[in-house]
Amino acid sequence: MQEIIITGASRGFGRHVALKLAKPGKRLHLISRSEATETAAEARKLGAEVKIWSIDLSQTAELEKTFLPVLNSIRAEDTDFIGLINNAGTIKPVGPLGKYDTQEYRGHLELNYVSPAVLTHLFVKRYQAEPITKRVLFVGSGASQRPIHGWSHYCSSKAGVDMLAKTIALEQDSMDHKVETAVFNPGRIETDMQELIRELDKEDFPLVDDFIASAKDGRNLPPGTVAEKLAQIFTGDNYPHGEITGR
Ligand SMILES: NC(=O)c1ccc[n+]([C@@H]2O[C@H](COP(=O)([O-])OP(=O)(O)OC[C@H]3O[C@@H](n4cnc5c(N)ncnc54)[C@H](OP(=O)(O)O)[C@@H]3O)[C@@H](O)[C@H]2O)c1
């Protein structure tokens, strides 16, 4: 039984990723704050085994306590593949640094950067010595490559994730049983996050008109289409270890 942990699987992109990976012979561990019961029911219909974990990943000081039960439920000796897809993320708050509540900005960094870093640390620590396929995929963003007004925390947390993945890949290259690590940038996909972006105030987010246009002119892809690509890469033979890849 292959074991795959997916964060942010209750809705949006993570939900579609879970459904594309849902097949007999796979056990999915779905993590989000709300219980991902709908995703789980659909994934079971597609033949996968599913475990649901309700965890607030922005509470990063608690992650050793909250995430270890997920790892403890997986027996590495009984599988040839263990994967972690760090997908959960937020765009909020949007607006220039200095404007919004400190805790909101801080929570954003905790969810988008600190939690994937800590989950990956715990994953690597637990499975480093296992002679099986071990893969970590970070869901990144094109925002990691350029500054966008109002997105200081989003751009910088996603840039941090890119460098985190590349640095872990470098370290893993000298290990006997490496954990393969990569970033997948989905591009604009039609989820709650895009809806929220379209409703932003121009003062906070001057690019809002472009995001309203991209929902109509075909630039936003359906999440299922992009999730299919991610699933192929994640389970395929040539994992893009150390690379930033995308749709
Ligand atoms: N949408 C796009 O156009 C786009 C473009 C580039 C990159 N991305 C990236 O793709 C990923 C998924 O985005 P999306 O568009 O699917 O977002 P979304 O529709 O807002 O879904 C976010 C998911 O993350 C979970 N989540 C949010 N806060 C959480 C927390 N504190 N703890 C645990 N889980 C939490 C949510 O579940 P609960 O609310 O139940 O916790 C939900 O399942 C993100 O990393 C995003 O940055 C998206």
The ligand as an SDF file (V2000), in Angstrom:
LIG
                    3D

 48 52  0  0  0  0  0  0  0  0999 V2000
   -5.5320   29.0590   -6.7780 N   0  0  0  0  0  0  0  0  0  0  0  0
   -4.4970   29.4820   -7.5160 C   0  0  0  0  0  0  0  0  0  0  0  0
   -4.6580   30.1430   -8.5710 O   0  0  0  0  0  0  0  0  0  0  0  0
   -3.0830   29.1470   -7.0770 C   0  0  0  0  0  0  0  0  0  0  0  0
   -2.0290   29.5800   -7.8850 C   0  0  0  0  0  0  0  0  0  0  0  0
   -0.7300   29.2620   -7.5140 C   0  0  0  0  0  0  0  0  0  0  0  0
   -0.5020   28.5360   -6.3570 C   0  0  0  0  0  0  0  0  0  0  0  0
   -1.5560   28.1430   -5.5850 N   0  0  0  0  0  0  0  0  0  0  0  0
   -1.2610   27.3570   -4.3720 C   0  0  0  0  0  0  0  0  0  0  0  0
   -2.0240   26.1530   -4.4010 O   0  0  0  0  0  0  0  0  0  0  0  0
   -2.2670   25.7270   -3.0570 C   0  0  0  0  0  0  0  0  0  0  0  0
   -3.7470   25.4220   -2.8790 C   0  0  0  0  0  0  0  0  0  0  0  0
   -4.4720   26.6260   -3.1130 O   0  0  0  0  0  0  0  0  0  0  0  0
   -6.0450   26.6470   -3.3890 P   0  0  0  0  0  0  0  0  0  0  0  0
   -6.2580   27.6200   -4.4620 O   0  0  0  0  0  0  0  0  0  0  0  0
   -6.5630   25.2900   -3.5190 O   0  0  0  0  0  0  0  0  0  0  0  0
   -6.5470   27.2910   -2.0190 O   0  0  0  0  0  0  0  0  0  0  0  0
   -7.9820   27.1550   -1.3050 P   0  0  0  0  0  0  0  0  0  0  0  0
   -9.0250   26.8970   -2.3190 O   0  0  0  0  0  0  0  0  0  0  0  0
   -8.0890   28.3470   -0.4500 O   0  0  0  0  0  0  0  0  0  0  0  0
   -7.8100   25.8390   -0.3820 O   0  0  0  0  0  0  0  0  0  0  0  0
   -6.8970   25.8600    0.6840 C   0  0  0  0  0  0  0  0  0  0  0  0
   -6.8290   24.5000    1.3610 C   0  0  0  0  0  0  0  0  0  0  0  0
   -5.9130   24.6220    2.4680 O   0  0  0  0  0  0  0  0  0  0  0  0
   -6.5680   24.2800    3.6880 C   0  0  0  0  0  0  0  0  0  0  0  0
   -6.1010   25.1390    4.7600 N   0  0  0  0  0  0  0  0  0  0  0  0
   -6.2090   26.4970    4.8230 C   0  0  0  0  0  0  0  0  0  0  0  0
   -5.7300   26.9330    5.9990 N   0  0  0  0  0  0  0  0  0  0  0  0
   -5.2950   25.8300    6.6770 C   0  0  0  0  0  0  0  0  0  0  0  0
   -4.7190   25.6330    7.9540 C   0  0  0  0  0  0  0  0  0  0  0  0
   -4.4740   26.6620    8.7780 N   0  0  0  0  0  0  0  0  0  0  0  0
   -4.4240   24.3700    8.3520 N   0  0  0  0  0  0  0  0  0  0  0  0
   -4.6940   23.3150    7.5430 C   0  0  0  0  0  0  0  0  0  0  0  0
   -5.2320   23.4420    6.3130 N   0  0  0  0  0  0  0  0  0  0  0  0
   -5.5370   24.6910    5.8980 C   0  0  0  0  0  0  0  0  0  0  0  0
   -8.0540   24.4800    3.4010 C   0  0  0  0  0  0  0  0  0  0  0  0
   -8.8840   23.6580    4.2130 O   0  0  0  0  0  0  0  0  0  0  0  0
   -9.5940   24.1690    5.5800 P   0  0  0  0  0  0  0  0  0  0  0  0
  -10.1450   25.5140    5.3130 O   0  0  0  0  0  0  0  0  0  0  0  0
  -10.5990   23.0960    5.8560 O   0  0  0  0  0  0  0  0  0  0  0  0
   -8.4800   24.1650    6.5850 O   0  0  0  0  0  0  0  0  0  0  0  0
   -8.1690   24.0460    1.9400 C   0  0  0  0  0  0  0  0  0  0  0  0
   -8.2740   22.6360    1.8840 O   0  0  0  0  0  0  0  0  0  0  0  0
   -1.7570   26.8390   -2.1510 C   0  0  0  0  0  0  0  0  0  0  0  0
   -0.4740   26.5050   -1.6680 O   0  0  0  0  0  0  0  0  0  0  0  0
   -1.6680   28.0390   -3.0870 C   0  0  0  0  0  0  0  0  0  0  0  0
   -0.7140   28.9750   -2.6450 O   0  0  0  0  0  0  0  0  0  0  0  0
   -2.8450   28.4210   -5.9190 C   0  0  0  0  0  0  0  0  0  0  0  0
  1  2  1  0
  2  3  2  0
  2  4  1  0
  4  5  1  0
  4 48  2  0
  5  6  2  0
  6  7  1  0
  7  8  2  0
  8  9  1  0
  8 48  1  0
  9 10  1  0
  9 46  1  0
 10 11  1  0
 11 12  1  0
 11 44  1  0
 12 13  1  0
 13 14  1  0
 14 15  2  0
 14 16  1  0
 14 17  1  0
 17 18  1  0
 18 19  2  0
 18 20  1  0
 18 21  1  0
 21 22  1  0
 22 23  1  0
 23 24  1  0
 23 42  1  0
 24 25  1  0
 25 26  1  0
 25 36  1  0
 26 27  1  0
 26 35  1  0
 27 28  2  0
 28 29  1  0
 29 30  1  0
 29 35  2  0
 30 31  1  0
 30 32  2  0
 32 33  1  0
 33 34  2  0
 34 35  1  0
 36 37  1  0
 36 42  1  0
 37 38  1  0
 38 39  2  0
 38 40  1  0
 38 41  1  0
 42 43  1  0
 44 45  1  0
 44 46  1  0
 46 47  1  0
M  CHG  2   8   1  16  -1
M  END
$$$$
